[in-house]
Structures are given as structure tokens and as C-alpha cells.
């Protein structure tokens, strides 16, 4: 690790997080996941054969625990914030959240310092907005990571987010 006399070059990673207050056509929004599932069906051209037919599934993620996607966990193909209103074509209004890449593991959760950057456990976490949780981290966490002033992991406590979620997106 020594670069030169009295100089060290340590390996380190830069992580960035965003806490977004997102409202889609009002504040009563929900988090919706669309994914693919396969079902067995008879082949129309040959009824004695079976095929695996894909179909789109829809699930409203009701709680913070359901909406917290850790690294290495599978995410739905499509995930979006949906308003309780429709657009002019009769479709539910919403914004898709697309996660393209992420840094990967940040630090072992068993580390006594990990709680200071616990927001980095997640590719995406959606929480209910609260005035007492205005930020997902603090600049002061770097001064004492063993006793952080803000610990994002504590925000995820299985509260209901349906018709609430418009106000707490953590990427």
C-alpha cells in the first residue's frame, strides 16, 4: 500500500446515493412491480404438446420491506411509482424507476462501521416520508461511523407505503 515515503495509497470506493421526494399527479402514489411469469398451456397447433407461455404479472408493493431491494437480490423487470389517477388514454399515471448499474458490496454488514453507510445495502429502497427522516445520511457519519447521526437502515421498518410512497425514494 505504500506509494512513497510517508504516503499510503489505500483502495477505496465512492458511493453515491439519492433521496428523492417524488410525487406523481399528487401525493397518493404506490410502488408497482411488473414481472414475467410462465404458465403451462396446450400448444394451439398441437393440443397434445405443452408450451411455457410468458405472462406479465403485477404486484403492488405494500410495505417498506417489500420495497427495499438489497444488492444481489432479484428485482422485478419493471418497477414504477403509480398515481391513483389515469392519463388521457385511461392508463395509470406513473414513472418507471430503472436501475442500470450499482457499485456492489459496500462493506460487510457485520462491520461496526457499516451502519453509517447502511443506505448502500440497497439498489433501491422506497420508504414512507417523515419529517424526522429528512436525509438518508449525514456528513457527520464520517466522523464517527460507529455511532452515526443518521442510520438509513433504521428507516426501513415495514411501514405501509401504499398511497404514501410518493415521498421517499432511496437509490
Backbone as JSON, one array per atom type, in Angstrom:
{
  "sequence": "XXXXXXXXXXXXXXXXXXXXXXXXXXXXXXXXXXXXXXXXXXXXXXXXXXXXXXXXXXXXXXXXXXXXXXXXXXXXXXXXXXXXXXXXXXXXXXXXXXXXXXXXXXXXXXXXXXXXXXXXXXXXXXXXXXXXXXXXXXXXXXXXXXXXXXXXXXXXXXXXXXXXXXXXXXX",
  "N": [[0.81, -1.21, 0.0], [2.12, 1.12, 0.19], [2.93, 4.08, -1.38], [4.86, 6.03, -1.61], [7.52, 7.42, 0.31], [6.27, 7.97, 3.49], [3.69, 8.05, 2.49], [0.56, 6.69, 1.76], [-1.41, 4.57, -0.32], [-4.5, 3.78, -0.41], [-7.0, 1.35, -1.16], [-10.16, 2.28, -2.2], [-13.67, 3.06, -2.44], [-16.12, 4.95, -4.15], [-19.31, 5.87, -3.27], [-22.56, 6.82, -4.19], [-25.59, 8.27, -3.21], [-29.08, 8.91, -3.6], [-31.75, 10.7, -2.31], [-34.98, 11.06, -2.93], [-37.85, 13.02, -3.28], [-40.67, 12.15, -4.61], [-43.49, 12.92, -6.4], [-46.3, 11.86, -8.14], [-48.64, 13.14, -10.03], [-49.98, 14.1, -7.72], [-49.95, 13.31, -4.17], [-50.67, 10.77, -3.39], [-49.43, 7.99, -4.05], [-48.31, 4.77, -5.25], [-46.09, 1.96, -5.14], [-45.38, -0.06, -7.81], [-44.84, -3.24, -9.2], [-43.96, -4.94, -12.1], [-43.58, -8.06, -13.58], [-42.28, -11.05, -15.16], [-43.88, -14.13, -15.59], [-44.22, -17.66, -16.05], [-46.52, -19.87, -17.58], [-48.01, -23.06, -17.93], [-49.35, -24.23, -20.95], [-51.53, -25.59, -23.45], [-50.32, -26.33, -26.67], [-51.6, -24.46, -29.3], [-51.57, -25.36, -31.95], [-51.06, -28.01, -31.72], [-52.54, -29.87, -29.65], [-51.69, -31.97, -27.95], [-49.22, -31.3, -27.08], [-47.31, -29.3, -24.78], [-46.67, -25.9, -23.9], [-44.53, -23.37, -22.53], [-45.84, -20.51, -21.58], [-45.25, -17.08, -21.55], [-46.33, -14.59, -19.22], [-47.42, -11.39, -18.1], [-47.05, -10.19, -14.83], [-48.49, -8.4, -12.11], [-47.85, -6.53, -9.22], [-48.58, -4.76, -6.33], [-46.41, -3.18, -4.23], [-46.61, -3.21, -0.93], [-45.35, -2.57, 1.51], [-42.52, -1.11, 3.25], [-40.49, -3.0, 3.62], [-40.96, -4.79, 1.5], [-40.29, -3.13, -0.56], [-37.61, -2.65, -0.45], [-34.74, -3.28, -1.97], [-32.11, -5.24, -1.77], [-28.56, -5.49, -2.51], [-27.57, -8.03, -4.76], [-30.09, -9.14, -4.72], [-33.02, -10.18, -6.5], [-34.66, -8.1, -8.78], [-37.84, -6.83, -9.87], [-38.77, -6.86, -13.37], [-39.9, -4.48, -14.29], [-40.46, -1.56, -12.51], [-42.34, 0.89, -10.91], [-43.51, 4.16, -9.9], [-46.8, 4.76, -9.2], [-49.62, 6.74, -9.77], [-52.83, 7.44, -8.26], [-54.5, 8.09, -10.29], [-55.66, 8.39, -13.71], [-54.26, 8.66, -17.05], [-54.89, 10.55, -20.12], [-55.43, 8.5, -21.91], [-56.49, 6.54, -20.42], [-54.79, 4.98, -18.91], [-52.94, 4.08, -15.98], [-51.23, 6.67, -14.36], [-47.71, 7.23, -14.06], [-44.21, 6.83, -13.09], [-41.41, 5.19, -14.28], [-38.87, 3.42, -12.58], [-35.6, 2.85, -13.23], [-32.99, 0.79, -12.73], [-29.77, 0.6, -13.62], [-27.04, 0.09, -13.15], [-24.9, -0.67, -10.35], [-22.73, -0.2, -7.56], [-22.12, -2.48, -6.08], [-21.15, -4.67, -3.36], [-20.66, -2.88, -0.38], [-19.54, -2.86, 2.19], [-18.93, -5.26, 4.73], [-21.87, -6.24, 6.48], [-21.51, -6.96, 9.06], [-19.58, -5.35, 10.04], [-18.57, -2.9, 12.41], [-18.75, -0.32, 11.58], [-20.5, -0.19, 9.49], [-23.18, 0.64, 9.69], [-23.21, 3.37, 9.37], [-23.16, 3.82, 6.67], [-25.39, 2.49, 5.76], [-27.34, 2.86, 3.85], [-26.19, 2.07, 1.51], [-26.61, -0.61, 1.26], [-28.61, -1.18, -0.43], [-30.01, -1.45, -3.73], [-32.25, -0.17, -4.45], [-34.51, 1.48, -2.4], [-37.6, 2.11, -1.04], [-39.3, 4.3, 0.96], [-41.63, 5.45, 3.46], [-42.29, 8.86, 3.67], [-41.08, 10.99, 6.21], [-41.03, 13.7, 8.47], [-39.09, 13.61, 10.45], [-37.13, 12.15, 9.27], [-35.36, 13.43, 7.31], [-33.08, 13.16, 5.68], [-30.99, 10.66, 4.1], [-28.53, 10.08, 4.98], [-25.68, 11.5, 6.69], [-23.28, 14.1, 6.71], [-21.77, 14.05, 8.97], [-21.57, 11.42, 9.67], [-19.21, 10.34, 8.77], [-17.34, 11.16, 10.62], [-17.81, 9.76, 12.96], [-18.35, 6.81, 12.45], [-19.11, 4.62, 13.93], [-21.1, 5.34, 15.65], [-23.42, 6.54, 14.12], [-24.99, 9.61, 13.09], [-27.18, 9.56, 11.45], [-28.88, 6.72, 10.45], [-29.7, 4.98, 7.84], [-30.77, 2.38, 7.49], [-32.44, 2.03, 9.66], [-34.73, 3.33, 8.92], [-36.24, 1.64, 7.42], [-38.78, -0.13, 8.27], [-40.94, -1.79, 7.85], [-43.3, -0.33, 7.43], [-46.47, 0.65, 6.04], [-46.68, 1.57, 2.65], [-48.38, 1.99, 0.57], [-50.23, 4.22, -1.37], [-48.76, 6.23, -0.22], [-46.12, 6.34, -0.82], [-45.01, 8.21, -2.52], [-43.19, 9.93, -1.49], [-40.57, 9.11, -0.74], [-37.86, 8.04, -2.0], [-35.05, 6.06, -2.31], [-32.03, 5.71, -3.8]],
  "CA": [[0.0, 0.0, 0.0], [2.98, 2.29, 0.26], [3.15, 4.72, -2.66], [6.13, 6.73, -1.5], [7.88, 7.6, 1.7], [5.25, 8.65, 4.3], [2.45, 8.17, 1.7], [-0.16, 5.44, 1.54], [-2.43, 4.56, -1.36], [-5.46, 2.75, 0.0], [-8.11, 1.05, -2.07], [-11.42, 2.81, -1.67], [-14.77, 3.13, -3.4], [-17.02, 6.09, -3.98], [-20.72, 5.53, -3.39], [-23.45, 7.99, -4.26], [-26.99, 7.92, -3.01], [-30.05, 9.98, -3.82], [-33.04, 10.61, -1.62], [-35.84, 11.85, -3.81], [-39.27, 13.18, -2.92], [-41.3, 12.04, -5.92], [-44.95, 12.94, -6.42], [-46.81, 11.66, -9.48], [-50.06, 13.53, -10.09], [-50.47, 14.17, -6.35], [-49.1, 12.62, -3.18], [-51.14, 9.41, -3.12], [-48.79, 7.11, -5.02], [-47.95, 3.43, -4.8], [-44.99, 1.34, -5.88], [-45.93, -1.2, -8.54], [-43.84, -4.08, -9.86], [-44.4, -5.85, -13.17], [-42.55, -9.05, -13.86], [-42.68, -12.1, -16.08], [-44.07, -15.47, -15.05], [-44.53, -18.6, -17.12], [-47.59, -20.81, -17.27], [-48.14, -24.16, -18.87], [-50.54, -24.15, -21.81], [-51.51, -26.52, -24.58], [-49.94, -25.69, -27.92], [-52.81, -24.36, -30.12], [-51.42, -26.1, -33.2], [-50.9, -29.42, -31.42], [-53.01, -29.93, -28.25], [-51.02, -32.97, -27.11], [-47.97, -30.7, -26.61], [-47.45, -28.17, -23.87], [-45.69, -24.83, -24.04], [-44.39, -22.43, -21.41], [-46.28, -19.22, -22.11], [-44.98, -15.97, -20.62], [-47.39, -13.61, -18.95], [-47.0, -10.27, -17.26], [-47.69, -10.16, -13.52], [-48.49, -7.08, -11.47], [-47.95, -6.59, -7.76], [-48.37, -3.51, -5.6], [-45.53, -3.42, -3.09], [-47.35, -2.52, 0.12], [-44.59, -2.19, 2.7], [-41.12, -0.72, 3.05], [-39.67, -4.21, 3.5], [-41.12, -5.3, 0.13], [-39.74, -2.14, -1.49], [-36.17, -2.48, -0.19], [-34.06, -4.27, -2.79], [-30.7, -5.34, -1.41], [-27.65, -5.98, -3.53], [-27.67, -9.45, -5.05], [-31.47, -9.62, -4.76], [-33.67, -10.06, -7.8], [-35.62, -7.0, -8.9], [-38.8, -7.03, -10.96], [-38.35, -6.28, -14.66], [-40.38, -3.11, -14.35], [-40.92, -1.05, -11.22], [-42.68, 2.29, -11.13], [-44.4, 4.87, -9.0], [-48.08, 4.91, -9.88], [-50.6, 7.62, -9.15], [-54.17, 6.86, -8.2], [-55.27, 8.72, -11.36], [-55.39, 7.86, -15.05], [-53.94, 9.66, -18.06], [-55.98, 10.76, -21.08], [-55.69, 7.25, -22.6], [-57.09, 5.61, -19.47], [-53.77, 4.19, -18.22], [-52.48, 4.61, -14.71], [-50.07, 7.55, -14.48], [-46.59, 6.76, -13.26], [-42.82, 6.99, -13.52], [-40.64, 3.97, -14.13], [-37.55, 3.51, -11.96], [-34.75, 1.9, -13.93], [-31.67, 0.62, -12.12], [-28.92, 0.05, -14.66], [-25.83, -0.48, -12.54], [-24.64, -0.26, -8.97], [-21.34, -0.46, -7.2], [-21.92, -3.79, -5.46], [-21.0, -4.69, -1.9], [-20.02, -1.67, 0.14], [-18.81, -3.21, 3.4], [-19.69, -6.32, 5.4], [-22.84, -5.74, 7.46], [-21.02, -7.28, 10.4], [-18.62, -4.31, 10.45], [-19.12, -1.94, 13.38], [-18.89, 0.98, 10.91], [-21.41, -0.31, 8.35], [-24.45, 1.33, 9.9], [-23.06, 4.75, 8.91], [-23.47, 3.86, 5.24], [-26.34, 1.4, 5.54], [-28.1, 3.12, 2.62], [-25.51, 1.4, 0.41], [-27.04, -2.01, 1.2], [-29.75, -1.32, -1.34], [-30.05, -0.91, -5.09], [-33.4, 0.71, -4.39], [-35.34, 1.33, -1.2], [-38.67, 3.11, -1.02], [-39.81, 4.44, 2.33], [-42.62, 6.48, 3.72], [-41.63, 10.11, 4.04], [-41.36, 11.51, 7.55], [-40.28, 14.91, 8.76], [-37.93, 13.29, 11.29], [-36.19, 11.42, 8.44], [-35.2, 14.3, 6.13], [-31.96, 12.75, 4.85], [-30.67, 9.24, 4.22], [-27.22, 10.0, 5.61], [-25.21, 12.79, 7.21], [-21.84, 14.34, 6.55], [-21.14, 13.75, 10.26], [-21.37, 9.97, 9.81], [-17.79, 10.01, 8.52], [-16.54, 11.48, 11.81], [-17.99, 8.7, 13.95], [-19.19, 5.81, 11.8], [-19.55, 3.61, 14.9], [-22.34, 5.89, 16.24], [-23.82, 7.51, 13.1], [-26.1, 10.51, 13.41], [-28.3, 9.07, 10.64], [-28.7, 5.33, 10.02], [-30.8, 4.75, 6.91], [-31.38, 1.06, 7.69], [-33.49, 2.16, 10.67], [-35.94, 3.88, 8.29], [-37.0, 0.54, 6.81], [-39.37, -0.83, 9.41], [-42.15, -2.48, 7.4], [-44.49, 0.5, 7.4], [-47.24, 0.64, 4.81], [-46.33, 2.66, 1.74], [-49.4, 2.14, -0.46], [-50.81, 5.56, -1.38], [-47.92, 7.07, 0.62], [-44.73, 6.23, -1.19], [-44.53, 9.26, -3.39], [-42.26, 10.83, -0.86], [-39.31, 8.61, -0.18], [-37.14, 7.13, -2.87], [-33.63, 5.99, -1.99], [-31.29, 4.93, -4.81]],
  "C": [[0.85, 1.27, 0.0], [3.25, 2.82, -1.15], [4.51, 5.39, -2.7], [6.42, 6.88, -0.01], [6.82, 8.46, 2.4], [3.93, 8.84, 3.54], [1.84, 6.8, 1.5], [-1.16, 5.62, 0.41], [-3.41, 3.45, -1.05], [-6.52, 2.56, -1.07], [-9.37, 1.6, -1.42], [-12.44, 2.9, -2.81], [-15.6, 4.37, -3.1], [-18.45, 5.62, -4.22], [-21.52, 6.82, -3.4], [-24.85, 7.5, -3.98], [-27.84, 9.15, -3.23], [-31.27, 9.69, -2.97], [-33.95, 11.58, -2.33], [-37.25, 11.87, -3.25], [-40.02, 13.24, -4.24], [-42.81, 11.97, -5.78], [-45.4, 12.81, -7.87], [-48.3, 12.01, -9.46], [-50.7, 13.63, -8.72], [-49.6, 13.34, -5.43], [-49.55, 11.2, -2.87], [-50.64, 8.48, -4.22], [-48.51, 5.76, -4.39], [-46.79, 2.94, -5.65], [-45.52, 0.05, -6.49], [-44.79, -1.93, -9.25], [-44.53, -4.94, -10.92], [-43.25, -6.8, -13.44], [-43.12, -10.11, -14.8], [-42.82, -13.41, -15.3], [-44.42, -16.38, -16.22], [-45.62, -19.54, -16.65], [-47.63, -21.88, -18.34], [-49.43, -24.0, -19.65], [-50.41, -25.19, -22.92], [-51.14, -25.73, -25.84], [-51.18, -25.65, -28.83], [-52.74, -25.19, -31.41], [-51.31, -27.61, -32.99], [-51.26, -29.64, -29.95], [-52.35, -30.98, -27.37], [-49.69, -32.46, -26.57], [-48.26, -29.54, -25.67], [-46.35, -27.15, -24.15], [-45.65, -24.02, -22.76], [-44.72, -21.06, -21.98], [-45.98, -18.11, -21.11], [-46.21, -15.1, -20.42], [-46.85, -12.56, -18.01], [-47.76, -10.32, -15.94], [-47.57, -8.75, -12.96], [-48.65, -7.27, -9.98], [-47.7, -5.2, -7.19], [-47.53, -3.86, -4.38], [-46.04, -2.56, -1.94], [-46.51, -1.98, 1.27], [-43.16, -1.8, 2.33], [-40.22, -1.94, 2.88], [-39.76, -4.81, 2.1], [-40.43, -4.4, -0.89], [-38.27, -1.84, -1.24], [-35.43, -3.61, -0.89], [-32.57, -4.24, -2.49], [-29.87, -5.75, -2.62], [-27.79, -7.49, -3.62], [-29.1, -9.96, -5.06], [-32.06, -9.37, -6.15], [-34.66, -8.89, -7.74], [-36.62, -7.35, -9.98], [-38.3, -6.38, -12.25], [-38.73, -4.81, -14.76], [-40.88, -2.71, -12.97], [-41.19, 0.44, -11.4], [-43.56, 2.83, -10.01], [-45.68, 5.13, -9.76], [-48.99, 5.82, -9.07], [-51.94, 6.91, -9.06], [-55.08, 7.52, -9.25], [-54.85, 8.13, -12.7], [-55.02, 9.01, -15.99], [-55.07, 9.74, -19.09], [-56.3, 9.51, -21.9], [-56.26, 6.18, -21.67], [-56.1, 4.7, -18.76], [-53.35, 4.88, -16.93], [-51.23, 5.46, -14.93], [-48.94, 7.02, -13.61], [-45.25, 7.09, -13.87], [-42.08, 5.69, -13.25], [-39.29, 4.29, -13.48], [-36.7, 2.44, -12.64], [-33.36, 1.91, -13.3], [-30.79, -0.09, -13.15], [-27.67, -0.58, -14.07], [-25.71, 0.02, -11.11], [-23.27, -0.77, -8.59], [-21.1, -1.84, -6.61], [-21.74, -3.65, -3.95], [-20.19, -3.5, -1.41], [-19.12, -1.96, 1.33], [-19.59, -4.35, 4.06], [-20.65, -5.73, 6.45], [-22.4, -6.04, 8.89], [-20.02, -6.25, 10.91], [-19.29, -3.34, 11.41], [-19.31, -0.56, 12.76], [-19.97, 0.97, 9.83], [-22.68, 0.5, 8.49], [-24.4, 2.79, 9.4], [-23.34, 4.89, 7.42], [-24.46, 2.75, 4.87], [-27.24, 1.63, 4.33], [-27.48, 2.37, 1.45], [-25.83, -0.09, 0.34], [-28.0, -2.26, 0.04], [-29.49, -0.76, -2.73], [-31.16, 0.13, -5.14], [-34.13, 0.43, -3.09], [-36.36, 2.46, -1.21], [-39.26, 3.11, 0.38], [-40.89, 5.49, 2.39], [-41.89, 7.73, 4.19], [-42.07, 10.57, 5.43], [-40.5, 12.74, 7.77], [-39.03, 14.62, 9.59], [-36.89, 12.45, 10.54], [-35.9, 12.23, 7.16], [-34.07, 13.89, 5.19], [-31.67, 11.27, 5.06], [-29.29, 9.01, 4.84], [-26.85, 11.38, 6.13], [-23.72, 12.91, 6.97], [-21.09, 13.98, 7.84], [-20.93, 12.26, 10.49], [-19.91, 9.58, 9.59], [-16.91, 10.27, 9.74], [-16.64, 10.39, 12.88], [-18.89, 7.62, 13.35], [-19.68, 4.72, 12.75], [-20.84, 4.04, 15.6], [-22.89, 6.94, 15.27], [-25.0, 8.38, 13.55], [-27.36, 10.14, 12.63], [-27.97, 7.65, 10.19], [-29.9, 4.96, 9.15], [-31.5, 3.41, 7.13], [-32.5, 1.11, 8.72], [-34.79, 2.7, 10.1], [-36.84, 2.77, 7.74], [-37.53, -0.34, 7.93], [-40.76, -1.36, 9.09], [-43.42, -1.65, 7.48], [-45.19, 0.39, 6.06], [-46.86, 1.83, 3.95], [-47.37, 2.85, 0.64], [-50.11, 3.47, -0.28], [-50.03, 6.53, -0.49], [-46.56, 7.3, -0.02], [-44.17, 7.37, -2.02], [-43.43, 10.07, -2.77], [-41.0, 10.21, -0.3], [-38.61, 7.58, -1.04], [-35.67, 7.2, -2.53], [-32.96, 5.15, -3.05], [-29.83, 4.98, -4.46]]
}
